[in-house]
Amino acid sequence: MSELTLQQLVEGLPKSLLNATDRDIEGFQKIIEETIKLREGHRNLQKMVKNFSLSTIQRT
């Protein structure tokens, strides 16, 4: 899975975002914050599964 660079992310933003209201921007910011939390949670879950798998293999 490839991750987007900041430039790719910005280039993908609609031009209407430049004219967005403060309320729109706040909503977008919340979406970004939750996306970051979700991504961090996914990474943590992957680490936990990997560690669990490794510890299970070592016990057998």
JOJOGI-V335806 format. One record per backbone hydrogen bond with DSSP energy under -0.5 kcal/mol. CO is the residue of the C=O (numbers start at 1). NH is the residue of the N-H. Records with the same first field share a line. If there is no record, write none. Layout:
CO = NH / NH
//
This chain:
5 = 9
6 = 10
7 = 11
8 = 12
10 = 13
14 = 17
15 = 18
16 = 19
17 = 20
21 = 25
22 = 26
23 = 27
24 = 28
25 = 29
26 = 30
27 = 31
28 = 32
29 = 33
30 = 34
31 = 35
32 = 36
33 = 37
34 = 38
35 = 39
36 = 40
37 = 41
38 = 42
39 = 43
40 = 44
41 = 45
42 = 46
43 = 47
44 = 48
45 = 49
46 = 50
47 = 51
48 = 52
49 = 53
50 = 54
51 = 55
52 = 56
53 = 57
54 = 58
55 = 59
56 = 60
57 = 60
//
